[in-house]
Amino acid sequence: MTEEFSGKNVILTGAGGGQGLAIARALQQVGAEVTAIDLKPEPGDFNLGSGHYVEGDVTDDAFVKSTIAAAYARAGRLDYLVNAAGVGWFDSDTSITEMDMDLWRQVIEINLTGAGLMARHAVPLIKEGRRGGALVHIASIAGLRNMENIIESGPMEAYQASKFALVGLSRSLAMQFAGDNIRSNTICPGAILSPMTSPIYDVHPERAEAMAARTPLRRLGLPEDIAYACLFL
């Protein structure tokens, strides 16, 4: 697998923690050149080797465009995009009939618009190389199923809507650019132990136990599981 990624240029969002951080480390280990983006400052133990960590907002079109252009200029090519940036607020994201619409807009902006902006500016540069490439979007099982049945709580309609839409965006991109040998796939994780989910599982360990009992491996997933799936795609 190292030979497959050696010399390849990858842009990754949401790299500051959880699944994104695991993906960044996995890509670095197989020899890819990684531009890692996150709104949070670079983690103290983050080591990208020859890669670059860029602090910024994926919902800012000007930032996205300039960051992708800089990554392309450094390597002279762009091969892969991984959209792993995302948020989920378990306490305040509820029914559309009750929730704060500012929160709705923020979730949609980060989880969906950010991914769209990244693809908007990355795909033309991947096409330019005429070598093909791949897009991987980290969605959620909530993009496939009712959220209430997943975490056994109330609805999270902003999160669920954003993830359903991200799955749809990925499918559309796959159809559009298959002729350019550019793949677009979505990973829809279930119960993963991450900085996003740990707070709810810490408060409600019975939910973690119930989720683990329903999985074939009888355990919650780990960020590294998602990272390996990402490398495969």
C-alpha positions as CSV (number, residue, x, y, z in Angstrom):
1,M,0.0,0.0,0.0
2,T,3.0,2.3,0.6
3,E,3.9,2.2,-3.1
4,E,0.3,3.1,-4.0
5,F,0.4,6.3,-2.0
6,S,4.0,7.3,-2.3
7,G,4.2,10.8,-4.0
8,K,0.4,11.2,-3.9
9,N,-1.0,14.6,-2.7
10,V,-3.9,14.5,-0.4
11,I,-6.1,17.2,1.2
12,L,-7.9,16.2,4.4
13,T,-10.3,18.3,6.4
14,G,-11.3,17.7,10.1
15,A,-7.7,16.6,10.8
16,G,-7.5,18.0,14.3
17,G,-9.0,15.1,16.2
18,G,-10.9,11.8,16.2
19,Q,-11.4,10.2,12.8
20,G,-9.7,13.0,10.9
21,L,-6.5,12.7,13.0
22,A,-6.5,8.9,12.5
23,I,-6.8,9.3,8.8
24,A,-4.0,11.9,8.7
25,R,-1.7,9.6,10.5
26,A,-2.6,6.6,8.3
27,L,-1.9,8.6,5.2
28,Q,1.4,9.8,6.5
29,Q,2.4,6.3,7.4
30,V,1.9,5.1,3.8
31,G,3.9,7.9,2.3
32,A,1.3,10.4,1.1
33,E,1.9,14.1,1.1
34,V,-0.9,15.5,3.3
35,T,-2.3,18.9,3.7
36,A,-4.4,18.7,6.9
37,I,-7.1,21.3,7.6
38,D,-8.9,22.0,10.8
39,L,-10.5,24.9,12.6
40,K,-8.7,23.9,15.8
41,P,-4.9,24.6,16.3
42,E,-2.5,21.8,15.4
43,P,-2.5,19.1,18.1
44,G,0.7,19.0,20.1
45,D,1.5,15.4,19.2
46,F,0.7,15.9,15.5
47,N,3.5,14.9,13.2
48,L,2.9,15.0,9.5
49,G,6.5,14.7,8.4
50,S,6.7,16.6,5.1
51,G,3.0,17.4,5.2
52,H,1.3,20.7,6.2
53,Y,-1.3,21.6,8.9
54,V,-3.5,24.5,8.0
55,E,-5.8,26.1,10.6
56,G,-8.9,27.5,9.0
57,D,-12.7,27.3,8.3
58,V,-13.9,25.0,5.5
59,T,-17.1,27.1,5.2
60,D,-15.0,30.1,4.0
61,D,-14.8,29.9,0.2
62,A,-11.8,32.1,-0.1
63,F,-9.9,30.1,2.5
64,V,-10.8,26.8,0.9
65,K,-9.8,28.0,-2.6
66,S,-6.4,29.4,-1.5
67,T,-5.5,26.4,0.7
68,I,-6.2,23.9,-2.1
69,A,-4.3,26.1,-4.6
70,A,-1.3,26.2,-2.3
71,A,-1.4,22.4,-1.7
72,Y,-1.5,21.9,-5.5
73,A,1.4,24.3,-6.1
74,R,3.6,22.6,-3.5
75,A,3.3,19.2,-5.1
76,G,2.4,20.1,-8.7
77,R,-0.5,17.7,-8.5
78,L,-3.6,16.8,-6.5
79,D,-4.8,13.2,-6.2
80,Y,-7.2,12.8,-3.3
81,L,-9.6,14.7,-1.1
82,V,-10.9,13.5,2.2
83,N,-13.9,15.4,3.7
84,A,-13.8,14.5,7.4
85,A,-14.8,17.8,8.9
86,G,-18.1,17.6,10.8
87,V,-19.9,18.5,13.9
88,G,-22.8,17.0,16.0
89,W,-24.3,18.6,19.0
90,F,-26.3,15.9,20.8
91,D,-27.9,18.2,23.4
92,S,-29.1,21.1,21.3
93,D,-29.7,19.5,17.8
94,T,-33.3,18.3,18.2
95,S,-36.5,18.4,16.2
96,I,-36.8,21.0,13.4
97,T,-40.0,22.1,15.2
98,E,-38.0,23.1,18.3
99,M,-34.3,23.7,17.6
100,D,-32.5,27.0,17.2
101,M,-32.3,27.7,13.5
102,D,-28.9,29.3,13.9
103,L,-27.6,25.9,15.0
104,W,-29.3,24.3,12.0
105,R,-27.6,26.6,9.7
106,Q,-24.2,26.1,11.4
107,V,-24.4,22.3,11.2
108,I,-25.5,22.4,7.5
109,E,-22.7,24.8,6.7
110,I,-19.9,22.7,8.3
111,N,-21.1,19.2,7.5
112,L,-22.4,19.8,3.9
113,T,-21.4,23.2,2.5
114,G,-17.8,22.8,3.7
115,A,-17.6,19.4,1.9
116,G,-19.1,21.0,-1.2
117,L,-16.7,23.9,-1.3
118,M,-13.8,21.4,-0.9
119,A,-15.0,19.4,-3.8
120,R,-15.7,22.5,-5.9
121,H,-12.1,23.6,-5.8
122,A,-10.3,20.2,-5.6
123,V,-12.0,18.3,-8.4
124,P,-10.8,20.6,-11.2
125,L,-7.2,20.3,-10.0
126,I,-7.5,16.5,-9.8
127,K,-8.9,16.4,-13.3
128,E,-6.1,18.6,-14.5
129,G,-3.5,15.9,-13.8
130,R,-5.4,13.3,-16.0
131,R,-4.3,10.6,-13.6
132,G,-7.7,10.0,-11.9
133,G,-8.1,10.3,-8.2
134,A,-10.6,9.8,-5.4
135,L,-12.9,11.7,-3.1
136,V,-13.8,10.2,0.3
137,H,-16.5,11.8,2.4
138,I,-17.0,10.8,6.1
139,A,-20.8,10.9,6.6
140,S,-22.6,8.8,9.2
141,I,-25.0,5.9,9.6
142,A,-27.4,8.8,10.3
143,G,-27.2,9.4,6.5
144,L,-28.8,6.1,6.0
145,R,-31.1,5.5,8.9
146,N,-33.3,7.3,11.5
147,M,-31.0,8.9,14.1
148,E,-33.4,8.1,16.9
149,N,-32.9,4.3,16.3
150,I,-29.1,4.7,16.3
151,I,-28.3,6.4,19.6
152,E,-31.7,5.7,21.3
153,S,-32.3,9.4,22.0
154,G,-34.4,12.1,20.4
155,P,-34.0,13.4,16.8
156,M,-30.9,15.2,15.6
157,E,-32.4,16.7,12.5
158,A,-29.7,19.1,11.4
159,Y,-27.1,16.4,11.7
160,Q,-29.2,13.8,10.0
161,A,-30.2,16.1,7.2
162,S,-26.6,17.1,6.6
163,K,-25.4,13.5,6.4
164,F,-28.1,12.4,4.1
165,A,-27.2,15.3,1.8
166,L,-23.5,14.5,2.0
167,V,-24.3,10.9,0.8
168,G,-26.3,12.4,-2.0
169,L,-23.5,14.8,-3.0
170,S,-21.0,12.0,-3.1
171,R,-23.3,9.9,-5.4
172,S,-23.7,12.9,-7.7
173,L,-20.0,13.5,-7.8
174,A,-19.3,9.8,-8.5
175,M,-21.6,9.9,-11.5
176,Q,-20.3,13.2,-12.9
177,F,-16.6,12.3,-12.8
178,A,-16.4,8.6,-13.3
179,G,-15.4,9.2,-16.9
180,D,-12.4,11.1,-15.5
181,N,-11.4,8.1,-13.4
182,I,-12.3,10.0,-10.2
183,R,-14.0,8.0,-7.6
184,S,-16.3,9.4,-5.0
185,N,-17.3,7.3,-2.0
186,T,-18.9,7.9,1.4
187,I,-18.0,6.2,4.6
188,C,-21.0,6.0,7.0
189,P,-19.7,5.1,10.5
190,G,-21.9,3.8,13.2
191,A,-20.9,4.0,16.8
192,I,-17.4,5.3,17.0
193,L,-15.4,6.3,20.1
194,S,-14.3,9.8,19.2
195,P,-14.1,13.3,20.8
196,M,-17.6,13.9,19.3
197,T,-19.3,10.9,20.8
198,S,-17.3,10.3,24.0
199,P,-19.3,12.9,26.0
200,I,-22.6,11.2,25.4
201,Y,-21.2,7.7,26.0
202,D,-19.5,8.9,29.2
203,V,-22.9,10.2,30.5
204,H,-24.9,7.3,29.2
205,P,-22.7,4.2,29.2
206,E,-25.7,2.0,28.7
207,R,-26.1,3.5,25.2
208,A,-22.5,2.5,24.4
209,E,-23.2,-1.0,25.6
210,A,-26.4,-1.3,23.6
211,M,-24.6,0.0,20.4
212,A,-21.7,-2.5,20.9
213,A,-24.2,-5.4,21.4
214,R,-25.8,-4.6,18.0
215,T,-22.5,-4.6,16.0
216,P,-21.0,-7.8,14.5
217,L,-17.7,-7.2,16.3
218,R,-19.4,-6.6,19.6
219,R,-17.5,-3.4,20.2
220,L,-17.7,0.3,19.4
221,G,-15.6,1.3,16.4
222,L,-12.4,3.2,16.6
223,P,-11.1,6.1,14.5
224,E,-8.4,3.8,13.1
225,D,-11.1,1.6,11.6
226,I,-12.4,4.5,9.6
227,A,-8.8,5.5,8.6
228,Y,-8.2,2.0,7.1
229,A,-11.5,2.1,5.2
230,C,-10.5,5.5,3.9
231,L,-7.1,4.2,2.6
232,F,-9.0,1.3,0.8
233,L,-11.3,3.7,-1.0
